[in-house]
């Protein structure tokens, strides 16, 4: 592994930056980059071919990467890359697991072709359902993106399922979500938000359902309560909708799915992992970066002859993040939802009367009165109980989900249309001010509260220009689960 790559003659890009440099990559090598925290970085392909997480880099076109982004530019046959800007770290690596990853893709591609050639009413018409598992910071989301982009490049339309509520690859943290992927994933913009199916858990970890603890937000302390049982219920709801979708769409069924998971793999986390494997009927389990987990899953799934458990090496380019870095990433993901990756979107500030809002939280209430329980038994919290929430100071700076539910008892089983952020509460006028992706009335009357919060300082300076121009990229939609289209 050589730092900085091989230097070649410099050529200034438009703008005449003095930070321009070129890196020559040999075949089957990659350039690993961590963009600095205070300025973007530009990159273009001068010659050869290269790809970023399975998506080809267009030749001669400058790509701009925002601050703090980490990525790897890989070449199969050799390439020369030009960069303009400051990187926290950039180096070339000649030892990567890419050959094993692309071999997995080849096997999956063969199974998709077999599914496509099978009668539509047979079990063989189901394409591979791949679940990627492993500890925290093992490269699960990166491998998922590669497999999705490679499949899309071959003309397939796989469904991406994201069960990692801690970070969120499709939408903001605190959600489980699914979306079809029809084109290779943009290396900068990420997963497109054209047709996502999103369920709101409301917390950044399932956590034991009885757990109540304090965790340090980047800007303040927030009371957090996880909900394991709700997580299971939402995974089941999502699985049922996807099964219905596959039953009526031969192309989606043959393309299969790629499922990204949390890095919590011990204790309750392991239980949730097995629940996801069974509920989503995974047929391929890819285990990244841990021998013990591979051995455990191999043993517990040994009687399921239709499930393959495959051990893969994690990339040496995976960067470990501490708790503070993760919390910062969550805040940036929420900011991106409202303002766009490059702060090029303009959300709207809206005001509502307290009486106009119907806010609920899931879980917490007693399951049954003590008098209805056996002698000596204690009442326990009902993890799926809906509790109305009156407007109070605790709502300030919380992110609430807007549900498609028509009635309160449909909230848990309904997907969400989008999110709002509570920016101000005026108890004298009994009005609440919230930030929304677009102007106008919300697409649903029921709002769901969790523990997801974001401080005002996370947002860009233009955050007090909420009444700015229309936000074309993140509008609320008008369809629910039936069409699998909204946003």
Secondary structure, 3 states (H helix, E strand, C coil): CEECCECCCCCCCCCCCCCCEEEEECCCEEEEEEECCCCCEEEEEEEECCEECCEECCECCCEEECCCCEEEEEECCCEEEEEEECEEEEEEECCCCHHHHHHHHHHHHHHHHHHHHCCCCCHHHCCCEEEEEECCCCCHHHHHHHHHHHHHHCCCCCEEEECCCCCCCCCCCCEEEEEECCCCCECCCECCCCCCEEEECCCCCCCCCCCEEEEECCCCEEEEECCHHHHHHHHHHHHHHHHHHHHCCHHHHHHCEEEECCCCCCCHHHHHHHHHHHHCCCCEEEEECCHHHHHHHHHHCCCCCCCEEEEECCCCCCCCCCHHHHHHHHHHHHHHHHHCCCCCCCCEEEEEEHHHCEEEEECCCECCCHHHCCCCCCCCECCCCEEEECCCHHHCCEEEEEECCCCHHHCCCCCEEEEEEEEEEECCCCEEEEEECCCCCCCCCEEEEEEEECCHHHCCHHHHCCCCCCCCCCCCCCCCCCCCCCC
